[in-house]
Amino acid sequence: MTKKDKQLELKDKIVKGLEKVYEKLIIFKKEKNSETCYYARR
């Protein structure tokens, strides 16, 4: 494996990790937003 291959592999791992974090953040924000709306309606 060349240095460039290792860098590409590392980049792919980082991007996949960031995508997972972003998805979790969106889910968290949706849940938090729905809770806020629920409390606001009471």
WODA-V8234 format. One record per pair of residues at least 6 apart in sequence whose C-alpha atoms are under 8 Angstrom apart, sorted by the first residue. I is the first residue (numbers start at 1). J is the second residue. Records with the same first field share a line. If there is no record, write none. Layout:
I=J + J
This chain:
none
